């Protein structure tokens, strides 16, 4: 019964948020400020799924300026967990097929996110070029999932290099965002589904990396994030076992 209640309430909430949000965004379409607003709105769903989400965002994050944020991409629950850390004037780079999701696709486009066709290599390069060009003309940052797909419990997957190419070309820092494991964590018939910790790490200066060192930068970020995710998972396990989260 709890499962059905959650699904019904979440569906109604999402449809209303998407429809009303799309109407709201029509008056200032493709404004990057909308992304953080609606990420927060979807993040409000986490208690409905029995999740306590703890975010750790440095106070100085609001002053980072143009950056590329990279985060681990686990499953659909990212929309109510890691979304809580998206900052103002940050837009995401997502797969083009998102546009076809009823209600959500329209909102996703209207809020100013970029869409990429990963199957089309030339178009993917065009999006990266657009990212670099926007850095030169606007106060904006981009959020990417460098794994390129949801990991679904397979751990941190190998990184694709698009985010790192863009960061080096534009000379902007990379800001890693790490989420503790949510794979198989949510049981819809269980009231309390535990703790999720999201931590934003300090910016990584890419100026010492040349265009031929993209893979080196990617590997460094992967190792850094993997170590932090393991640390967060250990903390969550300890706090849940002691039931004081």
N, C-alpha and C positions, 0 to 999 in steps of 0.2 A: 504493500500500500504506500509506504514512504517513497519508494521508487517512482510510482505513478504520479504522486503529488509533486515530487521534485521535477519530473519531466514536464508536466503540465505547466507548472509555475515558471520554469525556466523558458519554455517555449513562448508563453504569453509575454514574459518580460522582454525577451529578445526581439519578438515581432514589434512590440510597442516601441522599444528603444530604436530599432532600425527605421520604422515608419516615421515616427515623430522626429528622429534625428535627421532623416533625409529631408524632411520638410524644413527643418531648422537650417540645414546646410545649404539649401537652395538659395538662400539670401546672401551667402558668402561662400560659394562653392570652391572646393580645392584649397581651402585655407588650412595651412598646416597646424594651426592651433586646435583644430577640431579633433585631431587624432588623440591627443592626451585626454581631452574631455571625455570622449566616448570610450577610451580604454579604461578610464576610471569608472565609468558607468557600468561597463561589463564586469569590471573587477568587483563590483558590489554583489555579484552573484556568488562569490566564494563561500559565504556562510550558508547559503542554501544547500550547497553540496557538502556541508559538514567540515569545511576546511578553515583552519586558522592560518592566514597568510601574514608572515612577518617580513617586512621590507627593510632593507638596510641601504639607504641612499645617502651618500656624503652630502653634507650641508652645502659644499661648494659646487655641487652638480649643476645648480641653476646658472653657474657662471662658466660652464665648460665651453660655450660657444659651439661653432660648427664642429661636429664630430660624427663618427660612425659607431653606432652601438651594435655589438654582436651578442647574441644570446643563444643558449641551448634550447632546442625545439623538441619537446617531448611528445605532446599529444594535444587533443582539443581543449584540455583543461588549461593550457597556456593562456587562453582567452580570459580566464578569471583569476589567474595567479600572476604570471610574469607581466601581464599587461599593466599591473598596478605601478610599475616602475617607469613607464614611458613618460618622458619629460616634455615640457612645452616646446613647440616648434620642431618636434621629431615626427617624421613620417616613416612608414614601413615600406619595405620592398617585398611584395608578395607575388605569388604565382598568378598568372593571368586568369586561370580558371575560377578564381574567387568571385569574379564578376557574375558568374552564373548561379551563385547561391541565392535563393529567394530572399528578398528584403536586405540581407547582409551585404550582398555584392554591390547594391546601389549605394549604401552608406559607405562602404569601403572606398569606392571611387570618389564620392562627393567630399569625403574628408581629406582628400589630397594625397592618398597613398599611391605609390608607383607600382605598376604591374609588369611582370616580366614573364616572357614565354621561354622557359628553360629548355624546351625542345628545339628552339630556334637560336642557334649560337650567335648569329649576326645581330639579332634583335636584343639578345642578352647583353652583347657588347655595347649596343646603342643605349641601353638603360644605364649602364655604368658610366658612359660618356655624359649622359644627361645628369647623373648624380654629381659628377665632377663640375659640370658647368653651373649647376644650381648653387654649389658651394661658393662660386665666384661672384654670384649676383644677389644672394639672399642670405638672411640669417636662418639657417635651417640645418637640421641634422637628419640622418637616416638610420633606421633600425633594420638590421638584417639577421637572418638565421643562416650562418655560414655552412651548416650541415646540409642545407638545401631540401631537407625532408624531415618528417617527425621520426624520432629515434625509437619510440615505442618500446622502451625497456632495454634497448641494445647498448646503452651507455652513450657517451659522447661520440658521435660519428665523425669520420674524417671531414675536414673542412674543404669547401670549394673556395676558389681564390678571388672571386669577384669583389668582395668587400675590401680585401687587402690591396688589390689593384687600385680601387677607387681612393682609398685612404692615402696611398703613396703618391698617386697622381695629383691629388688635391692638397696634400700636405696637411691633412687634418688628423687628430688623434683618434685612436680606437678605444672605445670604452666597453670592456667586457661586462656582461650581466649574467650571473649564474643562479640557477634555480635548483633546489634540492629535488630529489627524485619524486615524481608523481605517478610513475608507472604502477598500475594495479593498486593505487592507494585509495581511490574513491570507490566505495561500494554503495550503490544508491539506496540500498535498504538498511544501511548502517547510519546511525545518527551522527557519530563523531568520526570523521575521517582523518583527523590528525593535523599535523603541522607541516607547513611548507615555508622554507626560508628563501627569500630572493635577495641576493647581495650584488650591488654594483661596485665593481673594482675601480681603482684609480685609472685615469687615462694613460694610454700607452703612446709615447711620442714616436712617430714613425719616421722622423726626419733622418735618422741614421740608416734607414733602409732605402736602397736604390730600387729601381724598377726590375732589376734582375734578382732581387732578394724577396720577392713576394712569398714564395714557399717558405722561406726561413721565418718571415714574420707570421705566417699562418701557423706554422708548427709551434712557434713560441706561444702564441695566443691559445692554441689548443692545449698545450701542456699546462699553462697557467690556469685555464678554466677547468680542466679535468681535476687538477689538484684541489681547487676550491670547491668543486661540486662534491668530491669525496669528503672533504672537511665538513661541508654542510650536511651531507647525509649522515655522517657520524654524530654530529650535534643533534640532529633531529631524532635519531635512534635513541640517543642518551636521554634527551628530554622527554620523549614519549614513554620510554620505559620507566621513568621516574614520575610521569604524569604531572609535571609542573609547567607545561607549556601553556 
